[in-house]
Amino acid sequence: MLFRSNKKGKIFLGATGYPLPQYKWKKNGLDLDAENGGQFNWLSDGSLEIPLVKLSDAGKYECHISQGYRSRSILIQVSVVGK
């Protein structure tokens, strides 16, 4: 996935169903949460939004989705272009 620096970026998942899916995001193997993921917005559909992309936002993102007895992980490589 390619983002432009100084623009909004969004990793869209759009997982749906019942029970509602639970999402857990990581970047380069580290959990993204309120303490270390302050520049990110977690959207209700599980997508991850970066309001103002920086070069340091490039990396390997992983979303672990769990829904009832099922779970799945999705890997996304993010590259950033621009200054």
Secondary structure, 3 states (H helix, E strand, C coil): CEEECCCCEEECCCCCCCCCCEEEEEECCEECCCCCCCCCEECCCCCEEECCCCHHHCEEEEEEEEECCEEEEEEEEEEEECC
